[in-house]
Amino acid sequence: MKYKKKAKSDFTHIDPVCGMEVSYNTAPAMITHENKTYYFCADACRQTFEVNPELYIHKFNKTQ
């Protein structure tokens, strides 16, 4: 999973749907798919991901 360390205890992840950086501490939505947790900037992105997770996982992995 791609993440950046912004502060001592604040790691950010990339929302696989829209590409926005989100903190796992404050992410408004998250989901675990195939034993991997994904964080989202909004519940709408999480819902979009749930419709076709493989599309977004593939897109997400290509950008890393």
Secondary structure, 3 states (H helix, E strand, C coil): CCEEEEECCEEEEECCCCCCEEECCCCCEEEEECCEEEEECCHHHHHHHHHCHHHHHHHHHHCC
